[in-house]
Amino acid sequence: MARSIFILYSLSRRRVSDQLRSLFFIPTALALTTSLFILFYISSTSNLFTPHPHRPSQSRHHFLQNPDGVSSKVKNLQTPIESQTQSSLDFDSLGRNLGGVDDHGKTAVNEIIFHDQDIFKQDYLKMNKSFKIFMYPHNKNDPFANILLPVDFEPEGNYASESFFKKTLNNSHFLTNDPNKADLFYLPFSIARLRHDPRVGIDGIQDFIKDYIYNVSHYYPYWNRTGGADHFYVSCHSIGRVAINKAEEIKLNAIQVVCSSSYFQSAYVPHKDASLPQIWPRVDDDPPRVTSTQRKKLAFFAGSINSPVRQKLVETWQNDTTMSVHAGHLNTSYEEALQDSKFCLHVKGFEVNTARIGDALYHGCVPVIIANHYDLPFADILNWKSFSLVIATLDIPLLQRILRGLSDAEYASLHKNVLEVRKHFRWHVTPVDYDAFYMVMYELWLRRSSIRVPLS
């Protein structure tokens, strides 16, 4: 009996000792794991641990890598192009070569501005020939006709992309009056116009959209077939990210084509949704032709200081003589500043979206995106690393070093591709092949299959 008690006593002491050791071991292990994770995250998202020598061969990593695993070899377009009655297609002009420079100063890398030029070519033809969209009908006597119908004037302002899409789609060959032929269904409400309508306003947008979906699902059979997965809406105003909070079906199932396309926003679902470029309309103007050698300033930014990222940028670089970084609006010409700079900075403010990328491309300035977790417009189609730089917000102190790390040849390649790609970021009253309208249509074409998320 005594032996049994001794054994039990020994075992209990051992268990207590093991428990005490585990109490010390578990927090230590968790702390070590957390530290390793933080170091891994910083090293993978920042250039702080990556040397940036000025040798051209080692500065290529900023824009010559292909993140999607697509072959970097230029593909020859020798396949005959089918005749197309709706538009004249010129695929020979798609995708210029991007020449990198190796250790010997010779062209070593060839890339194109498309991830896969052949797939784009084939799908573009199919889309242009067969893609059909049904827009829910409304008439001019509808009390909210100003919200639901296309505008009868030329769209303007920061949020023009939303109105341009609806107006252009309404006059295009993609629209069908037969729902049975439709690949997708368009919900035509305008969030930007809802915001400014005194009958609705900011506080009433969520209820308006909730009621609109209720009416669509009760008066038409199409929404209920897929739970809205073959429906989409377009919004460029940043308030769109909360406008659908009372309509869970849209958030989970419908395709959102929006300018506020950040992975950090719970309302935006990458691959299901699509990023809409926020473009200031310049319909009748020809893009300026300022060569790369005429640009005297290294980089340019001007804007409100409405985020910690912009605050850090201004604090770090506003007094630098080679960088033109300003808090607030310029007293001089904004357009001239864009044309006088090699790089134009797109820096996250209240929201990730601004018209600065479109402005930079239009004026031939290489965009530098300083906004983490931003789903770039047309990223399914375009290789952004061939015509822009994407820099982590942590690397703002290294900004000048990164930009100066590019050789003249590398910058010339970026600038050449900017001039090539900017046609995809323009709206036209009558759409032109590969312009912003057709690129948005192609993004919708890629998302036309219906995938439904069950609602509880």
C-alpha positions in Angstrom: 0.0 0.0 0.0 2.8 2.4 0.9 4.6 1.5 -2.3 1.4 2.3 -4.2 1.0 5.6 -2.5 4.7 6.4 -3.2 4.2 5.6 -6.9 1.1 7.8 -7.1 2.9 10.6 -5.3 5.9 10.3 -7.7 3.6 10.3 -10.7 1.6 13.2 -9.5 4.9 15.2 -8.9 6.0 14.3 -12.4 2.8 15.4 -13.9 3.0 18.7 -12.0 6.5 19.2 -13.1 5.6 18.4 -16.7 2.7 20.8 -16.5 4.9 23.6 -15.2 7.4 23.0 -17.9 4.6 23.1 -20.5 3.4 26.4 -19.0 6.8 27.9 -19.7 7.3 26.1 -23.1 4.0 27.0 -24.8 4.3 30.8 -24.4 8.0 30.6 -25.4 7.1 28.6 -28.5 4.3 30.9 -29.4 6.5 34.0 -29.0 9.2 32.4 -31.2 6.7 31.4 -33.9 5.1 34.9 -33.9 8.5 36.5 -34.2 9.5 34.2 -37.1 6.2 35.0 -38.9 6.7 38.8 -38.5 10.2 38.5 -39.9 9.0 36.4 -42.8 6.1 38.9 -43.6 8.4 41.9 -43.5 11.1 40.2 -45.6 8.5 39.1 -48.2 6.6 42.5 -48.5 9.5 44.9 -48.0 12.8 45.7 -49.7 14.4 46.5 -46.4 16.3 43.3 -46.4 17.0 43.4 -50.2 20.1 45.3 -51.4 19.4 47.9 -54.1 22.8 48.4 -55.8 22.9 50.7 -58.8 24.0 48.1 -61.2 21.3 47.7 -63.9 21.4 43.9 -63.8 20.3 43.7 -60.2 17.6 46.4 -60.3 15.5 44.5 -62.8 13.7 42.7 -60.1 11.4 45.6 -59.5 9.5 45.1 -62.7 10.8 42.3 -64.9 9.6 39.3 -62.8 6.4 37.6 -63.9 4.3 36.7 -60.9 1.9 34.5 -62.6 4.2 31.9 -64.0 3.4 32.9 -67.6 6.2 32.3 -70.1 8.2 35.5 -70.7 8.9 34.6 -74.3 7.2 36.7 -76.9 4.7 34.7 -78.8 4.5 35.2 -82.5 1.0 36.1 -83.8 1.0 34.2 -87.0 -2.5 32.7 -86.7 -4.9 34.2 -89.2 -7.3 36.6 -87.6 -11.0 35.9 -88.1 -13.0 38.7 -89.8 -15.1 40.6 -87.3 -18.1 42.7 -88.3 -18.4 44.5 -85.0 -14.9 46.0 -85.0 -11.6 46.0 -86.7 -9.1 44.0 -84.7 -5.4 44.6 -85.0 -3.6 42.1 -82.8 -0.2 42.9 -84.4 -0.2 46.1 -82.3 -0.9 44.2 -79.0 2.0 43.8 -76.6 5.3 45.4 -77.4 8.5 43.7 -76.2 10.1 44.8 -73.0 13.8 44.7 -73.2 15.8 44.1 -70.0 19.5 44.6 -69.6 21.9 41.9 -68.5 25.3 42.2 -66.8 26.9 43.1 -70.1 24.4 45.8 -71.0 22.7 43.7 -73.7 19.0 43.1 -74.1 18.3 39.9 -72.2 14.6 39.7 -71.3 11.6 40.0 -73.6 8.2 40.5 -72.0 4.9 41.7 -73.3 2.2 43.8 -71.5 -0.2 40.8 -71.6 0.1 37.8 -69.4 -0.9 35.6 -72.3 -1.4 37.3 -75.6 -2.8 34.2 -77.5 -5.5 33.6 -74.9 -6.5 37.2 -74.9 -6.7 37.2 -78.7 -8.9 34.1 -78.8 -11.2 35.2 -76.0 -11.5 38.7 -77.3 -12.8 37.5 -80.6 -15.3 35.2 -78.9 -16.4 37.9 -76.5 -16.9 40.4 -79.3 -18.9 37.9 -81.3 -21.2 36.2 -78.7 -21.1 37.9 -75.3 -24.6 39.2 -74.3 -25.8 41.2 -71.4 -29.4 41.9 -70.2 -29.9 45.3 -68.5 -33.0 45.4 -66.3 -35.4 47.8 -68.1 -36.6 51.2 -66.8 -38.4 54.0 -68.5 -38.0 57.8 -68.4 -41.2 58.0 -66.2 -39.6 56.0 -63.4 -39.2 58.3 -60.4 -35.6 57.2 -60.1 -34.8 57.4 -63.8 -31.8 59.6 -63.0 -30.4 56.7 -61.0 -31.2 53.8 -63.3 -31.0 55.1 -66.8 -27.8 56.1 -68.7 -27.0 59.8 -68.6 -27.9 61.8 -71.7 -24.7 63.9 -71.5 -21.0 63.2 -71.7 -19.9 61.9 -68.2 -17.3 63.9 -66.4 -15.5 64.1 -63.1 -13.6 61.6 -60.9 -16.4 58.9 -61.0 -17.0 59.1 -64.8 -16.1 55.5 -65.3 -19.3 54.4 -63.7 -21.5 56.5 -66.1 -19.3 55.9 -69.1 -19.8 52.1 -68.8 -23.5 52.3 -68.6 -23.9 54.8 -71.4 -21.6 52.9 -73.7 -23.1 49.5 -72.9 -26.6 50.9 -73.6 -25.5 51.7 -77.2 -23.3 48.6 -77.8 -23.9 45.3 -79.6 -23.4 43.4 -76.3 -26.8 44.4 -75.0 -29.7 42.1 -75.6 -33.5 42.4 -75.0 -33.9 38.7 -74.7 -32.9 37.5 -71.2 -32.7 33.9 -72.4 -29.7 34.9 -74.5 -27.9 36.7 -71.8 -24.7 35.6 -70.2 -24.9 38.2 -67.5 -27.5 40.5 -66.0 -26.7 44.2 -65.3 -28.1 45.9 -62.2 -28.0 49.5 -63.5 -28.3 51.6 -60.3 -25.7 54.3 -60.0 -24.2 54.6 -56.5 -22.5 57.9 -57.3 -25.9 59.4 -58.3 -27.7 57.8 -55.4 -25.2 59.5 -53.1 -26.1 63.0 -54.4 -29.9 62.4 -54.8 -31.6 64.3 -51.9 -34.3 61.6 -51.7 -31.7 58.9 -50.9 -28.4 60.4 -49.8 -25.6 58.5 -48.0 -27.8 57.2 -45.3 -30.4 55.8 -47.7 -28.2 54.0 -50.2 -28.2 50.6 -48.4 -32.0 50.5 -48.1 -32.4 51.5 -51.8 -30.2 48.7 -53.0 -31.8 46.2 -50.7 -35.3 47.1 -52.0 -34.0 47.0 -55.6 -32.7 43.5 -55.2 -36.0 42.5 -53.5 -38.0 43.8 -56.5 -35.7 42.2 -59.1 -35.9 38.8 -57.3 -39.7 39.0 -57.0 -40.7 40.4 -60.4 -38.1 38.5 -62.5 -37.1 34.9 -62.4 -33.4 35.4 -63.3 -31.9 36.4 -60.0 -33.3 33.4 -58.2 -31.8 30.9 -60.7 -28.3 31.5 -59.4 -28.8 33.6 -56.3 -27.5 36.6 -58.2 -24.2 34.9 -59.3 -24.8 35.9 -62.9 -25.6 39.5 -62.0 -23.3 42.5 -61.7 -23.2 46.2 -60.9 -20.6 48.9 -61.6 -19.5 51.5 -59.0 -16.6 53.9 -59.0 -17.5 55.9 -55.8 -15.7 54.6 -52.7 -19.0 54.6 -50.8 -19.9 51.5 -52.9 -17.9 49.4 -50.5 -20.6 49.8 -47.8 -23.6 50.4 -50.1 -24.4 46.7 -50.3 -24.2 46.0 -46.6 -27.9 45.2 -46.4 -27.8 43.1 -49.5 -25.7 40.1 -48.6 -26.6 38.4 -51.9 -24.6 41.0 -53.8 -21.6 40.8 -51.5 -21.4 37.0 -51.7 -22.7 36.1 -55.2 -23.0 39.0 -57.6 -20.0 40.4 -59.5 -18.9 43.8 -58.2 -17.0 46.0 -60.8 -15.7 48.7 -58.5 -12.9 51.2 -58.1 -12.4 50.4 -54.4 -10.7 47.1 -55.0 -8.7 46.4 -51.9 -8.1 42.9 -50.4 -8.6 44.4 -47.0 -12.2 45.3 -47.6 -14.5 42.5 -46.7 -17.0 43.5 -49.4 -14.5 42.9 -52.2 -13.8 39.3 -53.3 -10.8 39.0 -55.7 -11.4 36.9 -58.8 -15.2 37.0 -58.3 -15.2 40.8 -58.4 -13.2 43.1 -60.8 -11.3 46.3 -60.4 -12.7 49.3 -62.3 -10.1 51.9 -63.3 -10.9 55.4 -62.0 -10.3 57.6 -65.0 -10.8 61.3 -65.5 -12.4 61.5 -69.0 -10.4 63.1 -71.8 -12.5 62.1 -74.8 -11.4 64.5 -77.4 -7.8 65.2 -76.3 -4.8 63.4 -77.8 -2.4 62.1 -75.2 0.8 64.3 -74.9 4.0 62.9 -76.5 6.7 63.8 -74.0 9.8 61.7 -74.3 11.5 60.0 -71.4 14.6 62.3 -71.8 12.5 65.4 -71.5 11.4 64.6 -68.0 13.5 66.4 -65.5 12.0 65.5 -62.1 12.5 62.0 -60.7 9.0 61.6 -59.1 5.8 63.6 -58.5 3.0 63.6 -56.0 0.4 66.2 -54.9 -2.7 65.5 -52.9 -4.5 65.7 -49.6 -2.7 64.2 -46.6 -5.6 61.9 -45.6 -3.8 58.7 -44.6 -0.7 57.6 -42.6 0.9 56.5 -45.9 0.7 59.9 -47.5 1.8 61.5 -44.3 4.9 59.3 -44.3 5.6 60.1 -47.9 5.4 63.9 -47.4 7.5 63.8 -44.2 10.2 61.8 -45.9 10.4 63.5 -49.3 8.8 66.9 -49.4 12.1 68.8 -49.0 14.1 66.6 -51.5 15.2 68.6 -54.6 14.9 65.7 -57.1 11.4 64.6 -55.9 8.4 66.8 -56.4 6.2 65.8 -53.4 3.5 68.2 -52.2 0.9 68.3 -49.5 -2.4 69.7 -50.9 -3.0 71.1 -54.4 -0.4 72.7 -56.6 -0.3 76.4 -57.4 1.2 75.5 -60.8 -0.1 73.2 -63.6 -0.9 69.7 -62.5 -0.6 68.5 -66.1 2.8 70.0 -66.6 4.0 68.4 -63.3 2.9 65.0 -64.7 4.7 65.6 -68.0 7.9 66.8 -66.3 8.3 63.7 -64.1 9.7 60.3 -64.8 7.6 58.6 -62.2 4.2 59.5 -60.8 3.2 58.3 -57.4 -0.2 56.7 -56.6 -0.4 56.7 -52.8 -3.3 55.3 -50.8 -5.5 58.0 -49.2 -8.8 57.5 -47.5 -9.4 54.8 -50.1 -7.0 52.9 -52.4 -8.6 54.3 -55.6 -7.8 57.6 -57.2 -7.6 58.9 -60.8 -3.8 59.2 -60.4 -2.9 56.0 -62.3 -5.1 57.1 -65.2 -3.6 60.6 -65.1 0.0 59.2 -65.1 -0.6 56.8 -68.0 -2.3 59.5 -70.0 0.6 61.9 -69.6 3.2 59.2 -70.3 4.5 59.1 -66.7 5.4 55.7 -65.2 3.0 54.9 -62.3 4.5 53.9 -58.9 1.8 52.3 -56.8 2.3 52.7 -53.1 -0.8 50.9 -51.7 -0.6 47.5 -50.2 -3.1 44.8 -51.2 -4.6 46.8 -54.2 -6.2 44.7 -56.9 -5.0 46.6 -59.9 -7.4 47.2 -62.8 -7.3 44.6 -65.6 -4.7 42.6 -63.6 -6.2 39.4 -65.2 -5.1 40.7 -68.6 -2.1 43.1 -68.2 1.3 42.5 -66.7 1.6 45.6 -64.6 5.3 44.9 -63.9 6.0 45.7 -67.6 4.8 49.4 -67.3 4.7 50.3 -63.6 6.4 49.8 -60.2 4.6 48.4 -57.2 6.3 49.3 -53.9 5.4 48.3 -50.4 4.4 51.2 -48.1 7.2 50.1 -45.7 9.6 51.0 -48.4 8.8 54.7 -48.6 12.2 55.7 -47.0 13.9 53.7 -49.8 11.8 55.2 -52.6 14.5 57.4 -54.2 17.0 54.6 -54.0 14.6 52.2 -55.7 13.8 54.6 -58.5 17.4 55.5 -59.1 18.3 51.8 -59.1 16.8 51.5 -62.6 19.1 51.9 -65.5 18.3 54.3 -68.4 17.4 51.3 -70.6 15.0 49.9 -68.1 13.3 53.2 -67.6 13.0 53.6 -71.4 11.4 50.2 -71.6 8.9 51.1 -68.9 8.1 54.4 -70.5 7.7 52.7 -73.9 5.1 50.3 -72.5 3.3 53.1 -70.7 2.7 54.7 -74.1 1.5 51.4 -75.4 -0.8 50.5 -72.6 -2.5 53.8 -72.0 -5.0 53.2 -74.7 -6.6 50.6 -72.4 -7.3 53.3 -69.8 -9.4 55.7 -72.0 -13.1 56.1 -72.4 -14.7 57.0 -75.8 -18.2 58.1 -76.6 -18.1 55.5 -79.3 -15.9 52.7 -77.9 -12.6 51.8 -79.6 -11.1 48.3 -79.6 -9.1 47.6 -76.4 -10.2 50.9 -74.7 -11.5 50.9 -71.1 -15.0 49.8 -72.1 -13.8 46.7 -74.0 -11.3 45.9 -71.2 -14.1 45.9 -68.6 -16.2 43.8 -70.9 -13.4 41.3 -71.1 -13.1 41.2 -67.3 -16.8 40.4 -67.2 -16.4 37.8 -69.9 -13.9 36.0 -67.7 -16.4 36.0 -64.8 -19.5 34.9 -66.7 -19.8 31.4 -65.1 -22.3 31.3 -62.2 -20.9 30.2 -58.9 -23.4 30.6 -56.0 -22.5 30.9 -52.3 -25.4 29.4 -50.2 -26.9 32.0 -47.8 -27.9 31.0 -44.3 
